[in-house]
Amino acid sequence: MDVRGPTACLAISFLLLLSTVSVSAITPGTVYDVYLLNISVKIYSERGEVPPGFLNVGVPINLTMDGLSQHVFIINSSAVAGGIVFNHYDVERDEDENVGVVFSLDKNYSVVEINVTSKIYVRVRPPPKLSLEESGGLGDIPEQVKSRYLSENDAWVIDDDIKTVARALLDPSNVLRTILNYAAWIDENILYPYEPAHLEPWNSTRTLHRGEGDCDDRAVLLIAMARSVGIPAYLQVGGIYGEYEDTITAEEGRVRYRLIDVGWHGWAMVYIPPWGWLAVDLTFFKGANIRFVARNGSTYFRINTDDPLNHIVGAALYTENVFILGNVATIDYIGPFKEWVKLLHTYGIFWIERNELIYQGMKTLGYTGVNEVREAATMIVYTAYALIGVLLGYKLLKIIRRRIYSQLA
């Protein structure tokens, strides 16, 4: 059965991430899908203290490395703690050029509330036209790209087992065929956890050795395989618009997310000559075949496809209403999650978050449209987008599982 729906989703509540450009870069006459993203968060501590460094809000700028265009503007934002409104924030940039701001609280508070509304303009991204015959080889990848996107980090650890699998499936003269081989191998050997699901992000070796992983886990494994043979790759995450709702709880009820018409997702970006950076989606793509599998008392999805090219040309980035949240190429992807969970328990913190994505239709922006955006952004012309969160990498793995189940039943 072919199921179109986010078969894997990511809790992206973190110190980052949304791709954008300044208002002055908007191309006159370009058609955009327009969304409002409303995010509200209430953080409170049963011990009466939310530490000042616990709250971070991301404002990313010029994030994507593949030329995809979107524009995001803050419409309203506020941070309230102890009855005091905080408007000042500091701007920070990480190694992956994700620009973030941090609301600075002057002391511990028992309750902190954040509300942000942003307007997102996203250009239509047509699927790429690919053929195996036109693909370049390893020697066609520019050295300047290799220099940044081949290293190991805490997520894509490259051990001997990953090297063995990757080299066995490598075609040095055809990068596209190699990546499709890797995607097909992951389809066959890595299950998607349904019940019970894990919430923490896994690195490549854990996913390989456990034989299971969700959207970003599988993407991270593909990235490690690609990097081990000299193919540049990195993780990209984003939001998907769809008519569904869900509430997810974690950490013994300390974390609760209410999602309305939005799901979070992760995929690999791989440099494939001559096309450059292409999305490779291993869980949510057009042409996916999904079925339930039982193993050792747990339930999984088996996700595969009759044509491995569907992992690219059918990727959510090219076939769904998707906006990009950010890129993870070199930054620590695993550690911040563990530190955040530790803080939750140390301070007795509860994190209650509501995300709602509202589609407002299509709009053609010309010079008049730019003026409208400038006015709507209340003069925050060169600022991008605020995404509520704490630190990188908290995942929502069950966002639409009931929807999928109803289609499979």
C-alpha positions, 0 to 999 in steps of 0.5 A, a space after each residue: 500500500 502506498 501511503 502519503 503522510 509523514 511516516 516519521 517526524 522530528 521534534 524540532 524545538 531547539 536553538 536554531 533553525 529556519 532558512 530565510 533571506 532578507 526582504 531586499 532579496 525577494 525576487 519580484 514576481 515570484 509565487 510563494 505559499 504563505 503560512 502563519 506559524 503560531 508557537 506558544 510555550 509555558 515553562 514552569 518548575 515544581 521547585 520554583 526556579 527555571 534557570 536563566 540559561 534554559 530558554 533559547 529562541 532561534 532566529 536563523 538567517 540565510 541558512 540553506 546551502 542549496 539556493 532554495 528560497 524562503 522568507 520568514 518575518 516575526 509578526 508578534 513575539 513576547 517573553 514574560 517571566 515573573 510579570 516582566 516582559 523581556 524584549 532584549 535578546 543576544 544574537 549568536 551564530 553556530 558553526 553551521 551558520 545557523 543564527 540564533 537569539 537568546 532571551 536573557 532572563 536576569 534570574 530564576 523564575 518559577 514560570 516563563 511564557 513565550 508567544 511567537 507568530 511568524 509569517 513564512 513565504 516558501 517558494 515552490 520547489 519542483 522535483 529534480 529531473 535525474 537519470 543514472 546515465 547523467 550522474 557524475 562520479 566521486 572525482 566530479 565533487 568539488 574539493 571545497 565541498 568535500 572539505 566541509 562535509 566529510 568529517 565525523 561528529 557525534 551523530 555520524 560516527 563512522 565505524 568499521 561496520 559502516 565502512 564495510 556496508 558503504 564500500 560494498 555498495 559503492 560505485 565510484 563512477 556514479 554517485 547517484 547510483 551509490 546513494 540509491 544503493 544506500 537508500 535501498 539498503 536502509 529500506 531493507 535493513 532498518 525498521 521504523 519504530 512504532 511502539 515503543 518509540 524512542 525519543 532521543 536522537 541516535 547516532 549512526 552506529 546505534 541505528 545500524 547495530 539496532 536495525 531501527 531508526 526514525 526519520 533523522 536516525 535513518 538520515 544520519 546513517 545515510 550521511 555516515 555511509 556517504 561521508 565514509 566514501 567521500 560523498 558530502 552530506 548533512 542533515 536538514 530538518 523542516 516543518 510539513 503542513 497537513 490537516 492533522 492534530 496530535 498531542 505528544 508527551 514525554 519524560 514522565 509527562 514533563 514535556 508535552 507538545 500540541 501540534 495542529 496542522 504541522 509535523 516536523 521531519 528530517 532528511 539527508 542532503 547529499 551532494 550528487 554531481 552534476 545536480 549539486 545538493 539533493 534531498 534524500 528522504 528515507 521515511 516520508 516520500 511519494 511512492 513509499 510502501 509501508 507495512 507493520 512488522 513485529 519483532 521481539 515484542 515491539 511493532 515497527 514500520 517497514 518502509 520501502 519503495 519499488 523505485 529507489 529514485 522516489 527517495 529523491 524525486 518524491 522527497 517531502 521537500 519537493 512534493 509536500 508543503 515544506 519549510 526548512 528549519 535548518 541544517 546540521 553539518 558540523 554542530 553537536 547533534 546528540 549532546 544538547 538533547 541529553 543536557 536538556 533532559 538532565 536540566 528538566 529533571 534537575 530543576 523539576 521543569 515542565 515544558 508545555 508547547 503548542 504549535 499551529 501552522 495556518 496556510 494563508 494561500 499563495 501570493 505573488 510578491 513584487 515590489 509592492 509585496 515587499 512593502 507589505 511584508 515590511 509593514 507586517 514585520 513591524 520594521 523587523 526587516 532583516 530579522 528572520 524567524 523565531 522558533 521556540 525551544 531550548 537546545 538541539 534535537 528533541 524529537 516528536 516520533 508519533 505525530 501522525 501515527 493514528 492517521 497512518 494506522 487508520 490507513 493501514 488498518 
